[in-house]
Structure formats: structure tokens, C-alpha cells
Amino acid sequence: MSAPVELPTQVEAAPEVAGRARLPLTLVVGAALLLFAAVVALTSLVWLPYDLADTSGGRLEAPGADHWLGTDRLGRDSASFIMAGTRIALTVGIGSTAIAVGIGVVVGLIAAFSRGWADDLQSSLLDVVIAFPTLLLAMLIGAAQGASLTSAVVSIGVAASAIVARLTRVLAKRLLRQQFITAARTSGTGWWGIIRHHLLPNMWPTLVVAAALIFGAAVLAEASLSYLGLGVPPPNSSLGRLLQESQSTVLTAPWGAIAPGLVIVAIVLGANFLADGLRDRLDPTRRERR
């Protein structure tokens, strides 16, 4: 009589499934950096270590128990200004990204459905706008509107919208040549149905990655504009303006420039890591190559 066959009591997960369930390290690190920045920004809405107008601290005090990140040349608490500056940076980043994606997707879809000379004209215009650096376009728009938080958000968002429009146009045109689009049109689906049920669902992974990159670029652009005096004006606390104000004391009180600089780097790196992680997560072929 043959020996009884032992059945396995537990089925091991396939290597591919286990690999897919594991989040990319860049995605985790990027999300953690941005989450920390968001917590700091939200905390600044309800609590700051010191009032932004409080000058009771000593001039250019080193970091300590009373002032975690030291004080500026007027005796104001640097940590309070950095917390408020983080809130402004995230506000500009989110607002600019929303404007860029909103305008860019609409313009890109219109260009994708255009034909003949209209398509060539829109493509050429997008190429011309993209040829100009985003920061330069934001500076021109911001200078025309005047320095304010709203103008910074609008100028950076409009300047970055050309990049989203070009990407949307390329993706949509590629999808419109696919057989399932032809089948949907043959079955009587209108263009709005094509956009809602076929184009946008297939484009959103790439657009989400682009939005994360634009967010980081918008934060950096706002800091650059504020450093040049074209961004958020006083008494608002911008990280770029904090860098500009501390440049004259960078040798005697370097912490005044190091702290806001590190915050800007952390936010931008977080956005770039998040974009890279999302790209790996949403693109299986790229993940397999790595």
C-alpha cells in the first residue's frame, strides 16, 4: 500500500505577488517627507512657538531650548517663520499644480482632437511656451500682476500648464490610434464618453507622476521668486524670503540660511521621490526592469 500523500497546509505567495505588494522605497520616503511637511504646515495654522511679530528674542541667537532654530537679526523666532513658510510653500505647490493640471489637460485634449493646421498651430505654440524656462515665465507673469500669494500661485501654475498640455496631447493622440477607441466610436460612444471612459482612465497614472514633479518644481519656483522679491511679499513668511534675509548674516549666523534651505530641499526631494515611486508602482514594466 502506497504511503499517504501529504497535502501542504499553507500556500506560499508567488514571488511576483509578493513583489507587487511591496511599496517602492522612494515612494515611502517621498510620502514621509511630504507628510511631515504637511503636518508642520497644518500645525502652523493653530499654533506657533512665538508670534511672528514677537521680537523679544536676542538678535541672532543660536538654536537652543527657547528658540529651537535660533532667531533672526530682529530677534524673531526662526522656527515660527519656517513653520509658516512651509505652509506657504505647500499652498503654492498645491495651488500651482491644480492650475497647471486643470489648464494643461483641457488644452492638451483640445489639441489632441484637432486636425490639420489647427493641430500644427497648437503644437507649435506649446513648443514655444515650453522653450521658455518655467521660472522665467512665472517671473514675467508675476511682475505684470504684482507680488502676492495669488499671483505666485497663478503665474507658476500657468507657466507649468504648457508642460502638462504637451504631455496630455501626446498621450491622447497615442490612445486615439488604438483599436479599442475605434471600437468605442463604432458602437456610438460620443467624444465626451471617449474622454471620460477611455482617455482619462488610461492617462491618469502618467499625469499623476507629472503632477508630483510639477509640485516640487512649483515649491522651488516660489522660493526663487520670493528670493528675488517677486514672490509672496512681507509680512508673509516665505522660505525664499527667509533665505534672502539671512544672506547678509550667513557667516555669523549660518543657521538662519541652513534651516529654510533644508526645508526647501526636503519638500522638493520628497516630491521627486514620490514621483519616482509612483512611476515604479504604476508602471509594471519599469518595476520589472529594476
Secondary structure, DSSP 8 states (H G I E B T S, - for coil): --------SS----HHHHHHHS--HHHHHHHHHHHHHHHHHHHHHH--SS-TT---S-TT--S-SSSTT-B-TTS-BHHHHHHHHHHHHHHHHHHHHHHHHHHHHHHHHHHHH--THHHHHHHHHHHHHHHS-HHHHHHHHHHHH-SSHHHHHHHHHHHHHHHHHHHHHHHHHHHHTSHHHHHHHHTT--HHHHIIIIIHHHHHHHHHHHHHHHHHHHHHHHHHHHHTTSSS-TTS--HHHHHHHHGGGTTT-THHHHHHHHHHHHHHHHHHHHHHHHHHHH-HHHHHH-
